[in-house]
Amino acid sequence: SVVVSCGFVFMGWRGLVTMALGWCMFGFYYFFSKKLFGGITGDLAGWFLTLTETLLLLWTVVGGLL
């Protein structure tokens, strides 16, 4: 993950925004899972992965248009 994060930094501001979105989604997922479900389960991990990939794909399309 360190190598990927360094790659995002070299991509400029779009890479930094992508990395920030990923970290924000992870923070949301972690606290959401702990608060509502008492922990992380496989179903929640799948939900997080799907939601994060969709968000980052949308950002890639929108960021590419800017």
mmCIF file of the N, C-alpha and C atoms, coordinates in Angstrom:
data_MODEL
# 
_entry.id   MODEL 
# 
loop_
_atom_site.group_PDB 
_atom_site.id 
_atom_site.type_symbol 
_atom_site.label_atom_id 
_atom_site.label_alt_id 
_atom_site.label_comp_id 
_atom_site.label_asym_id 
_atom_site.label_entity_id 
_atom_site.label_seq_id 
_atom_site.pdbx_PDB_ins_code 
_atom_site.Cartn_x 
_atom_site.Cartn_y 
_atom_site.Cartn_z 
_atom_site.occupancy 
_atom_site.B_iso_or_equiv 
_atom_site.pdbx_formal_charge 
_atom_site.auth_seq_id 
_atom_site.auth_comp_id 
_atom_site.auth_asym_id 
_atom_site.auth_atom_id 
_atom_site.pdbx_PDB_model_num 
ATOM 1   N N  . SER A 1 1  ? 0.815   -1.196  0.000   1.00 0.00 ? 1  SER A N  1 
ATOM 2   C CA . SER A 1 1  ? 0.000   0.000   0.000   1.00 0.00 ? 1  SER A CA 1 
ATOM 3   C C  . SER A 1 1  ? 0.861   1.262   0.000   1.00 0.00 ? 1  SER A C  1 
ATOM 4   N N  . VAL A 1 2  ? 2.056   1.177   0.528   1.00 0.00 ? 2  VAL A N  1 
ATOM 5   C CA . VAL A 1 2  ? 2.951   2.338   0.517   1.00 0.00 ? 2  VAL A CA 1 
ATOM 6   C C  . VAL A 1 2  ? 3.348   2.677   -0.915  1.00 0.00 ? 2  VAL A C  1 
ATOM 7   N N  . VAL A 1 3  ? 3.621   1.669   -1.719  1.00 0.00 ? 3  VAL A N  1 
ATOM 8   C CA . VAL A 1 3  ? 4.007   1.903   -3.111  1.00 0.00 ? 3  VAL A CA 1 
ATOM 9   C C  . VAL A 1 3  ? 2.849   2.532   -3.881  1.00 0.00 ? 3  VAL A C  1 
ATOM 10  N N  . VAL A 1 4  ? 1.646   2.046   -3.656  1.00 0.00 ? 4  VAL A N  1 
ATOM 11  C CA . VAL A 1 4  ? 0.466   2.604   -4.328  1.00 0.00 ? 4  VAL A CA 1 
ATOM 12  C C  . VAL A 1 4  ? 0.253   4.052   -3.897  1.00 0.00 ? 4  VAL A C  1 
ATOM 13  N N  . SER A 1 5  ? 0.389   4.324   -2.609  1.00 0.00 ? 5  SER A N  1 
ATOM 14  C CA . SER A 1 5  ? 0.234   5.694   -2.119  1.00 0.00 ? 5  SER A CA 1 
ATOM 15  C C  . SER A 1 5  ? 1.272   6.619   -2.738  1.00 0.00 ? 5  SER A C  1 
ATOM 16  N N  . CYS A 1 6  ? 2.518   6.164   -2.862  1.00 0.00 ? 6  CYS A N  1 
ATOM 17  C CA . CYS A 1 6  ? 3.553   6.980   -3.520  1.00 0.00 ? 6  CYS A CA 1 
ATOM 18  C C  . CYS A 1 6  ? 3.202   7.219   -4.987  1.00 0.00 ? 6  CYS A C  1 
ATOM 19  N N  . GLY A 1 7  ? 2.640   6.221   -5.641  1.00 0.00 ? 7  GLY A N  1 
ATOM 20  C CA . GLY A 1 7  ? 2.211   6.381   -7.033  1.00 0.00 ? 7  GLY A CA 1 
ATOM 21  C C  . GLY A 1 7  ? 1.138   7.434   -7.172  1.00 0.00 ? 7  GLY A C  1 
ATOM 22  N N  . PHE A 1 8  ? 0.195   7.453   -6.236  1.00 0.00 ? 8  PHE A N  1 
ATOM 23  C CA . PHE A 1 8  ? -0.851  8.466   -6.268  1.00 0.00 ? 8  PHE A CA 1 
ATOM 24  C C  . PHE A 1 8  ? -0.271  9.867   -6.079  1.00 0.00 ? 8  PHE A C  1 
ATOM 25  N N  . VAL A 1 9  ? 0.735   9.989   -5.233  1.00 0.00 ? 9  VAL A N  1 
ATOM 26  C CA . VAL A 1 9  ? 1.364   11.294  -5.007  1.00 0.00 ? 9  VAL A CA 1 
ATOM 27  C C  . VAL A 1 9  ? 1.992   11.810  -6.301  1.00 0.00 ? 9  VAL A C  1 
ATOM 28  N N  . PHE A 1 10 ? 2.626   10.931  -7.067  1.00 0.00 ? 10 PHE A N  1 
ATOM 29  C CA . PHE A 1 10 ? 3.265   11.345  -8.321  1.00 0.00 ? 10 PHE A CA 1 
ATOM 30  C C  . PHE A 1 10 ? 2.249   11.647  -9.422  1.00 0.00 ? 10 PHE A C  1 
ATOM 31  N N  . MET A 1 11 ? 0.985   11.272  -9.227  1.00 0.00 ? 11 MET A N  1 
ATOM 32  C CA . MET A 1 11 ? -0.050  11.562  -10.226 1.00 0.00 ? 11 MET A CA 1 
ATOM 33  C C  . MET A 1 11 ? -0.565  12.992  -10.123 1.00 0.00 ? 11 MET A C  1 
ATOM 34  N N  . GLY A 1 12 ? -0.128  13.726  -9.131  1.00 0.00 ? 12 GLY A N  1 
ATOM 35  C CA . GLY A 1 12 ? -0.579  15.105  -8.975  1.00 0.00 ? 12 GLY A CA 1 
ATOM 36  C C  . GLY A 1 12 ? -1.809  15.199  -8.091  1.00 0.00 ? 12 GLY A C  1 
ATOM 37  N N  . TRP A 1 13 ? -2.557  16.257  -8.282  1.00 0.00 ? 13 TRP A N  1 
ATOM 38  C CA . TRP A 1 13 ? -3.698  16.502  -7.401  1.00 0.00 ? 13 TRP A CA 1 
ATOM 39  C C  . TRP A 1 13 ? -4.788  15.447  -7.555  1.00 0.00 ? 13 TRP A C  1 
ATOM 40  N N  . ARG A 1 14 ? -4.958  14.874  -8.734  1.00 0.00 ? 14 ARG A N  1 
ATOM 41  C CA . ARG A 1 14 ? -5.979  13.828  -8.911  1.00 0.00 ? 14 ARG A CA 1 
ATOM 42  C C  . ARG A 1 14 ? -5.623  12.581  -8.101  1.00 0.00 ? 14 ARG A C  1 
ATOM 43  N N  . GLY A 1 15 ? -4.356  12.258  -8.067  1.00 0.00 ? 15 GLY A N  1 
ATOM 44  C CA . GLY A 1 15 ? -3.906  11.123  -7.275  1.00 0.00 ? 15 GLY A CA 1 
ATOM 45  C C  . GLY A 1 15 ? -4.081  11.360  -5.784  1.00 0.00 ? 15 GLY A C  1 
ATOM 46  N N  . LEU A 1 16 ? -3.800  12.566  -5.351  1.00 0.00 ? 16 LEU A N  1 
ATOM 47  C CA . LEU A 1 16 ? -3.984  12.901  -3.935  1.00 0.00 ? 16 LEU A CA 1 
ATOM 48  C C  . LEU A 1 16 ? -5.451  12.857  -3.540  1.00 0.00 ? 16 LEU A C  1 
ATOM 49  N N  . VAL A 1 17 ? -6.327  13.342  -4.405  1.00 0.00 ? 17 VAL A N  1 
ATOM 50  C CA . VAL A 1 17 ? -7.762  13.282  -4.121  1.00 0.00 ? 17 VAL A CA 1 
ATOM 51  C C  . VAL A 1 17 ? -8.231  11.831  -4.080  1.00 0.00 ? 17 VAL A C  1 
ATOM 52  N N  . THR A 1 18 ? -7.740  11.003  -4.997  1.00 0.00 ? 18 THR A N  1 
ATOM 53  C CA . THR A 1 18 ? -8.098  9.588   -5.017  1.00 0.00 ? 18 THR A CA 1 
ATOM 54  C C  . THR A 1 18 ? -7.666  8.910   -3.730  1.00 0.00 ? 18 THR A C  1 
ATOM 55  N N  . MET A 1 19 ? -6.452  9.185   -3.294  1.00 0.00 ? 19 MET A N  1 
ATOM 56  C CA . MET A 1 19 ? -5.947  8.593   -2.063  1.00 0.00 ? 19 MET A CA 1 
ATOM 57  C C  . MET A 1 19 ? -6.756  9.079   -0.859  1.00 0.00 ? 19 MET A C  1 
ATOM 58  N N  . ALA A 1 20 ? -7.081  10.349  -0.824  1.00 0.00 ? 20 ALA A N  1 
ATOM 59  C CA . ALA A 1 20 ? -7.866  10.899  0.281   1.00 0.00 ? 20 ALA A CA 1 
ATOM 60  C C  . ALA A 1 20 ? -9.264  10.287  0.322   1.00 0.00 ? 20 ALA A C  1 
ATOM 61  N N  . LEU A 1 21 ? -9.872  10.105  -0.854  1.00 0.00 ? 21 LEU A N  1 
ATOM 62  C CA . LEU A 1 21 ? -11.192 9.460   -0.889  1.00 0.00 ? 21 LEU A CA 1 
ATOM 63  C C  . LEU A 1 21 ? -11.133 8.030   -0.360  1.00 0.00 ? 21 LEU A C  1 
ATOM 64  N N  . GLY A 1 22 ? -10.099 7.314   -0.732  1.00 0.00 ? 22 GLY A N  1 
ATOM 65  C CA . GLY A 1 22 ? -9.936  5.948   -0.242  1.00 0.00 ? 22 GLY A CA 1 
ATOM 66  C C  . GLY A 1 22 ? -9.782  5.895   1.271   1.00 0.00 ? 22 GLY A C  1 
ATOM 67  N N  . TRP A 1 23 ? -8.954  6.777   1.818   1.00 0.00 ? 23 TRP A N  1 
ATOM 68  C CA . TRP A 1 23 ? -8.764  6.805   3.266   1.00 0.00 ? 23 TRP A CA 1 
ATOM 69  C C  . TRP A 1 23 ? -10.029 7.252   3.985   1.00 0.00 ? 23 TRP A C  1 
ATOM 70  N N  . CYS A 1 24 ? -10.755 8.212   3.428   1.00 0.00 ? 24 CYS A N  1 
ATOM 71  C CA . CYS A 1 24 ? -12.020 8.649   4.038   1.00 0.00 ? 24 CYS A CA 1 
ATOM 72  C C  . CYS A 1 24 ? -13.048 7.522   4.039   1.00 0.00 ? 24 CYS A C  1 
ATOM 73  N N  . MET A 1 25 ? -13.112 6.785   2.956   1.00 0.00 ? 25 MET A N  1 
ATOM 74  C CA . MET A 1 25 ? -14.041 5.644   2.892   1.00 0.00 ? 25 MET A CA 1 
ATOM 75  C C  . MET A 1 25 ? -13.659 4.585   3.922   1.00 0.00 ? 25 MET A C  1 
ATOM 76  N N  . PHE A 1 26 ? -12.351 4.330   4.087   1.00 0.00 ? 26 PHE A N  1 
ATOM 77  C CA . PHE A 1 26 ? -11.929 3.357   5.086   1.00 0.00 ? 26 PHE A CA 1 
ATOM 78  C C  . PHE A 1 26 ? -12.317 3.820   6.489   1.00 0.00 ? 26 PHE A C  1 
ATOM 79  N N  . GLY A 1 27 ? -12.108 5.103   6.792   1.00 0.00 ? 27 GLY A N  1 
ATOM 80  C CA . GLY A 1 27 ? -12.496 5.638   8.101   1.00 0.00 ? 27 GLY A CA 1 
ATOM 81  C C  . GLY A 1 27 ? -13.992 5.517   8.336   1.00 0.00 ? 27 GLY A C  1 
ATOM 82  N N  . PHE A 1 28 ? -14.776 5.851   7.329   1.00 0.00 ? 28 PHE A N  1 
ATOM 83  C CA . PHE A 1 28 ? -16.234 5.719   7.427   1.00 0.00 ? 28 PHE A CA 1 
ATOM 84  C C  . PHE A 1 28 ? -16.621 4.265   7.681   1.00 0.00 ? 28 PHE A C  1 
ATOM 85  N N  . TYR A 1 29 ? -16.032 3.361   6.925   1.00 0.00 ? 29 TYR A N  1 
ATOM 86  C CA . TYR A 1 29 ? -16.315 1.932   7.056   1.00 0.00 ? 29 TYR A CA 1 
ATOM 87  C C  . TYR A 1 29 ? -15.951 1.421   8.439   1.00 0.00 ? 29 TYR A C  1 
ATOM 88  N N  . TYR A 1 30 ? -14.795 1.793   8.932   1.00 0.00 ? 30 TYR A N  1 
ATOM 89  C CA . TYR A 1 30 ? -14.333 1.310   10.223  1.00 0.00 ? 30 TYR A CA 1 
ATOM 90  C C  . TYR A 1 30 ? -15.275 1.758   11.342  1.00 0.00 ? 30 TYR A C  1 
ATOM 91  N N  . PHE A 1 31 ? -15.565 3.063   11.404  1.00 0.00 ? 31 PHE A N  1 
ATOM 92  C CA . PHE A 1 31 ? -16.416 3.561   12.479  1.00 0.00 ? 31 PHE A CA 1 
ATOM 93  C C  . PHE A 1 31 ? -17.866 3.123   12.318  1.00 0.00 ? 31 PHE A C  1 
ATOM 94  N N  . PHE A 1 32 ? -18.347 3.042   11.083  1.00 0.00 ? 32 PHE A N  1 
ATOM 95  C CA . PHE A 1 32 ? -19.701 2.562   10.809  1.00 0.00 ? 32 PHE A CA 1 
ATOM 96  C C  . PHE A 1 32 ? -19.856 1.123   11.274  1.00 0.00 ? 32 PHE A C  1 
ATOM 97  N N  . SER A 1 33 ? -18.887 0.281   10.975  1.00 0.00 ? 33 SER A N  1 
ATOM 98  C CA . SER A 1 33 ? -18.937 -1.130  11.349  1.00 0.00 ? 33 SER A CA 1 
ATOM 99  C C  . SER A 1 33 ? -18.874 -1.308  12.857  1.00 0.00 ? 33 SER A C  1 
ATOM 100 N N  . LYS A 1 34 ? -18.007 -0.560  13.504  1.00 0.00 ? 34 LYS A N  1 
ATOM 101 C CA . LYS A 1 34 ? -17.864 -0.665  14.961  1.00 0.00 ? 34 LYS A CA 1 
ATOM 102 C C  . LYS A 1 34 ? -19.111 -0.162  15.678  1.00 0.00 ? 34 LYS A C  1 
ATOM 103 N N  . LYS A 1 35 ? -19.660 0.952   15.210  1.00 0.00 ? 35 LYS A N  1 
ATOM 104 C CA . LYS A 1 35 ? -20.785 1.566   15.901  1.00 0.00 ? 35 LYS A CA 1 
ATOM 105 C C  . LYS A 1 35 ? -22.074 0.768   15.724  1.00 0.00 ? 35 LYS A C  1 
ATOM 106 N N  . LEU A 1 36 ? -22.391 0.400   14.495  1.00 0.00 ? 36 LEU A N  1 
ATOM 107 C CA . LEU A 1 36 ? -23.675 -0.249  14.230  1.00 0.00 ? 36 LEU A CA 1 
ATOM 108 C C  . LEU A 1 36 ? -23.654 -1.764  14.383  1.00 0.00 ? 36 LEU A C  1 
ATOM 109 N N  . PHE A 1 37 ? -22.508 -2.397  14.117  1.00 0.00 ? 37 PHE A N  1 
ATOM 110 C CA . PHE A 1 37 ? -22.464 -3.855  14.102  1.00 0.00 ? 37 PHE A CA 1 
ATOM 111 C C  . PHE A 1 37 ? -21.514 -4.444  15.140  1.00 0.00 ? 37 PHE A C  1 
ATOM 112 N N  . GLY A 1 38 ? -20.766 -3.614  15.834  1.00 0.00 ? 38 GLY A N  1 
ATOM 113 C CA . GLY A 1 38 ? -19.872 -4.102  16.861  1.00 0.00 ? 38 GLY A CA 1 
ATOM 114 C C  . GLY A 1 38 ? -18.575 -4.696  16.337  1.00 0.00 ? 38 GLY A C  1 
ATOM 115 N N  . GLY A 1 39 ? -18.342 -4.630  15.063  1.00 0.00 ? 39 GLY A N  1 
ATOM 116 C CA . GLY A 1 39 ? -17.115 -5.159  14.487  1.00 0.00 ? 39 GLY A CA 1 
ATOM 117 C C  . GLY A 1 39 ? -17.231 -5.318  12.989  1.00 0.00 ? 39 GLY A C  1 
ATOM 118 N N  . ILE A 1 40 ? -16.178 -5.846  12.424  1.00 0.00 ? 40 ILE A N  1 
ATOM 119 C CA . ILE A 1 40 ? -16.098 -6.011  10.971  1.00 0.00 ? 40 ILE A CA 1 
ATOM 120 C C  . ILE A 1 40 ? -16.390 -7.463  10.618  1.00 0.00 ? 40 ILE A C  1 
ATOM 121 N N  . THR A 1 41 ? -17.279 -7.676  9.653   1.00 0.00 ? 41 THR A N  1 
ATOM 122 C CA . THR A 1 41 ? -17.602 -9.023  9.184   1.00 0.00 ? 41 THR A CA 1 
ATOM 123 C C  . THR A 1 41 ? -17.272 -9.123  7.695   1.00 0.00 ? 41 THR A C  1 
ATOM 124 N N  . GLY A 1 42 ? -17.368 -10.322 7.175   1.00 0.00 ? 42 GLY A N  1 
ATOM 125 C CA . GLY A 1 42 ? -17.097 -10.521 5.756   1.00 0.00 ? 42 GLY A CA 1 
ATOM 126 C C  . GLY A 1 42 ? -18.096 -9.812  4.873   1.00 0.00 ? 42 GLY A C  1 
ATOM 127 N N  . ASP A 1 43 ? -19.365 -9.810  5.275   1.00 0.00 ? 43 ASP A N  1 
ATOM 128 C CA . ASP A 1 43 ? -20.382 -9.108  4.489   1.00 0.00 ? 43 ASP A CA 1 
ATOM 129 C C  . ASP A 1 43 ? -20.119 -7.607  4.452   1.00 0.00 ? 43 ASP A C  1 
ATOM 130 N N  . LEU A 1 44 ? -19.725 -7.058  5.580   1.00 0.00 ? 44 LEU A N  1 
ATOM 131 C CA . LEU A 1 44 ? -19.414 -5.626  5.618   1.00 0.00 ? 44 LEU A CA 1 
ATOM 132 C C  . LEU A 1 44 ? -18.166 -5.309  4.803   1.00 0.00 ? 44 LEU A C  1 
ATOM 133 N N  . ALA A 1 45 ? -17.202 -6.203  4.800   1.00 0.00 ? 45 ALA A N  1 
ATOM 134 C CA . ALA A 1 45 ? -15.998 -5.998  3.994   1.00 0.00 ? 45 ALA A CA 1 
ATOM 135 C C  . ALA A 1 45 ? -16.349 -5.979  2.509   1.00 0.00 ? 45 ALA A C  1 
ATOM 136 N N  . GLY A 1 46 ? -17.241 -6.871  2.077   1.00 0.00 ? 46 GLY A N  1 
ATOM 137 C CA . GLY A 1 46 ? -17.682 -6.881  0.686   1.00 0.00 ? 46 GLY A CA 1 
ATOM 138 C C  . GLY A 1 46 ? -18.440 -5.618  0.325   1.00 0.00 ? 46 GLY A C  1 
ATOM 139 N N  . TRP A 1 47 ? -19.283 -5.167  1.242   1.00 0.00 ? 47 TRP A N  1 
ATOM 140 C CA . TRP A 1 47 ? -20.035 -3.926  1.024   1.00 0.00 ? 47 TRP A CA 1 
ATOM 141 C C  . TRP A 1 47 ? -19.073 -2.746  0.891   1.00 0.00 ? 47 TRP A C  1 
ATOM 142 N N  . PHE A 1 48 ? -18.080 -2.697  1.784   1.00 0.00 ? 48 PHE A N  1 
ATOM 143 C CA . PHE A 1 48 ? -17.087 -1.615  1.739   1.00 0.00 ? 48 PHE A CA 1 
ATOM 144 C C  . PHE A 1 48 ? -16.318 -1.632  0.431   1.00 0.00 ? 48 PHE A C  1 
ATOM 145 N N  . LEU A 1 49 ? -15.885 -2.800  0.014   1.00 0.00 ? 49 LEU A N  1 
ATOM 146 C CA . LEU A 1 49 ? -15.102 -2.912  -1.212  1.00 0.00 ? 49 LEU A CA 1 
ATOM 147 C C  . LEU A 1 49 ? -15.913 -2.453  -2.426  1.00 0.00 ? 49 LEU A C  1 
ATOM 148 N N  . THR A 1 50 ? -17.155 -2.892  -2.514  1.00 0.00 ? 50 THR A N  1 
ATOM 149 C CA . THR A 1 50 ? -18.018 -2.508  -3.637  1.00 0.00 ? 50 THR A CA 1 
ATOM 150 C C  . THR A 1 50 ? -18.283 -1.008  -3.645  1.00 0.00 ? 50 THR A C  1 
ATOM 151 N N  . LEU A 1 51 ? -18.605 -0.468  -2.492  1.00 0.00 ? 51 LEU A N  1 
ATOM 152 C CA . LEU A 1 51 ? -18.896 0.961   -2.388  1.00 0.00 ? 51 LEU A CA 1 
ATOM 153 C C  . LEU A 1 51 ? -17.660 1.807   -2.718  1.00 0.00 ? 51 LEU A C  1 
ATOM 154 N N  . THR A 1 52 ? -16.513 1.407   -2.203  1.00 0.00 ? 52 THR A N  1 
ATOM 155 C CA . THR A 1 52 ? -15.285 2.167   -2.451  1.00 0.00 ? 52 THR A CA 1 
ATOM 156 C C  . THR A 1 52 ? -14.864 2.097   -3.912  1.00 0.00 ? 52 THR A C  1 
ATOM 157 N N  . GLU A 1 53 ? -14.947 0.919   -4.509  1.00 0.00 ? 53 GLU A N  1 
ATOM 158 C CA . GLU A 1 53 ? -14.592 0.803   -5.928  1.00 0.00 ? 53 GLU A CA 1 
ATOM 159 C C  . GLU A 1 53 ? -15.513 1.638   -6.801  1.00 0.00 ? 53 GLU A C  1 
ATOM 160 N N  . THR A 1 54 ? -16.794 1.669   -6.480  1.00 0.00 ? 54 THR A N  1 
ATOM 161 C CA . THR A 1 54 ? -17.749 2.477   -7.244  1.00 0.00 ? 54 THR A CA 1 
ATOM 162 C C  . THR A 1 54 ? -17.430 3.961   -7.094  1.00 0.00 ? 54 THR A C  1 
ATOM 163 N N  . LEU A 1 55 ? -17.170 4.400   -5.873  1.00 0.00 ? 55 LEU A N  1 
ATOM 164 C CA . LEU A 1 55 ? -16.851 5.801   -5.638  1.00 0.00 ? 55 LEU A CA 1 
ATOM 165 C C  . LEU A 1 55 ? -15.574 6.207   -6.368  1.00 0.00 ? 55 LEU A C  1 
ATOM 166 N N  . LEU A 1 56 ? -14.540 5.376   -6.290  1.00 0.00 ? 56 LEU A N  1 
ATOM 167 C CA . LEU A 1 56 ? -13.283 5.717   -6.948  1.00 0.00 ? 56 LEU A CA 1 
ATOM 168 C C  . LEU A 1 56 ? -13.406 5.663   -8.472  1.00 0.00 ? 56 LEU A C  1 
ATOM 169 N N  . LEU A 1 57 ? -14.234 4.780   -8.985  1.00 0.00 ? 57 LEU A N  1 
ATOM 170 C CA . LEU A 1 57 ? -14.479 4.746   -10.425 1.00 0.00 ? 57 LEU A CA 1 
ATOM 171 C C  . LEU A 1 57 ? -15.192 6.016   -10.880 1.00 0.00 ? 57 LEU A C  1 
ATOM 172 N N  . LEU A 1 58 ? -16.198 6.447   -10.132 1.00 0.00 ? 58 LEU A N  1 
ATOM 173 C CA . LEU A 1 58 ? -16.887 7.696   -10.465 1.00 0.00 ? 58 LEU A CA 1 
ATOM 174 C C  . LEU A 1 58 ? -15.928 8.880   -10.393 1.00 0.00 ? 58 LEU A C  1 
ATOM 175 N N  . TRP A 1 59 ? -15.069 8.892   -9.367  1.00 0.00 ? 59 TRP A N  1 
ATOM 176 C CA . TRP A 1 59 ? -14.103 9.986   -9.259  1.00 0.00 ? 59 TRP A CA 1 
ATOM 177 C C  . TRP A 1 59 ? -13.118 9.968   -10.436 1.00 0.00 ? 59 TRP A C  1 
ATOM 178 N N  . THR A 1 60 ? -12.719 8.781   -10.869 1.00 0.00 ? 60 THR A N  1 
ATOM 179 C CA . THR A 1 60 ? -11.799 8.689   -11.991 1.00 0.00 ? 60 THR A CA 1 
ATOM 180 C C  . THR A 1 60 ? -12.419 9.275   -13.257 1.00 0.00 ? 60 THR A C  1 
ATOM 181 N N  . VAL A 1 61 ? -13.686 9.018   -13.467 1.00 0.00 ? 61 VAL A N  1 
ATOM 182 C CA . VAL A 1 61 ? -14.372 9.565   -14.633 1.00 0.00 ? 61 VAL A CA 1 
ATOM 183 C C  . VAL A 1 61 ? -14.505 11.090  -14.503 1.00 0.00 ? 61 VAL A C  1 
ATOM 184 N N  . VAL A 1 62 ? -14.965 11.553  -13.349 1.00 0.00 ? 62 VAL A N  1 
ATOM 185 C CA . VAL A 1 62 ? -15.161 12.991  -13.155 1.00 0.00 ? 62 VAL A CA 1 
ATOM 186 C C  . VAL A 1 62 ? -13.810 13.705  -13.141 1.00 0.00 ? 62 VAL A C  1 
ATOM 187 N N  . GLY A 1 63 ? -12.824 13.142  -12.434 1.00 0.00 ? 63 GLY A N  1 
ATOM 188 C CA . GLY A 1 63 ? -11.487 13.753  -12.369 1.00 0.00 ? 63 GLY A CA 1 
ATOM 189 C C  . GLY A 1 63 ? -10.819 13.799  -13.719 1.00 0.00 ? 63 GLY A C  1 
ATOM 190 N N  . GLY A 1 64 ? -11.078 12.832  -14.573 1.00 0.00 ? 64 GLY A N  1 
ATOM 191 C CA . GLY A 1 64 ? -10.508 12.831  -15.905 1.00 0.00 ? 64 GLY A CA 1 
ATOM 192 C C  . GLY A 1 64 ? -11.106 13.890  -16.812 1.00 0.00 ? 64 GLY A C  1 
ATOM 193 N N  . LEU A 1 65 ? -12.318 14.317  -16.489 1.00 0.00 ? 65 LEU A N  1 
ATOM 194 C CA . LEU A 1 65 ? -12.985 15.349  -17.280 1.00 0.00 ? 65 LEU A CA 1 
ATOM 195 C C  . LEU A 1 65 ? -12.559 16.752  -16.861 1.00 0.00 ? 65 LEU A C  1 
ATOM 196 N N  . LEU A 1 66 ? -11.991 16.874  -15.662 1.00 0.00 ? 66 LEU A N  1 
ATOM 197 C CA . LEU A 1 66 ? -11.599 18.213  -15.158 1.00 0.00 ? 66 LEU A CA 1 
ATOM 198 C C  . LEU A 1 66 ? -10.291 18.666  -15.751 1.00 0.00 ? 66 LEU A C  1 
# 
